[in-house]
Amino acid sequence: MAAPGIRRSKAPTEPDCATDPLCCTRLSEAALNRDDAQRLAQVLRALADPGRLQLVSLLLAAPGGEVCVADLVQALQLSQPTVSHHLRVLHDAGLLLRERRGSWVWYSVADDRLDEVRALLR
């Protein structure tokens, strides 16, 4: 059972809830097994880059909480391939959502996943 104040991203009845280290348990409540530690490390590695942290910050501060990839390239003053790489890493880690609209892709922060990381580290 999750500790008070921990939000679940999955229902307890979902098969992978118990195996997702960001689903329910704080680090101080249970030791991670190797697989859980590797999944959590992927998320933390994704955030451990200055460009990626800046991307998350820009997305969180954006009006409406979403930004077109073209605007991110201008704001970061990085090349489009570099920004796309950072966005892919963050998306693969479950930290960003993306939606294609015509020929452009819009990104937003996966608030639930970011909240889980915050709660996990408390």
Secondary structure, 3 states (H helix, E strand, C coil): CCCCCCCCCCCCCCCCCCCCCCCCCCCCCCCCCHHHHHHHHHHHHHHCCHHHHHHHHHHHHCHHHEEEHHHHHHHHCCCHHHHHHHHHHHHHCCCEEEEEECCEEEEEECHHHHHHHHHHHC
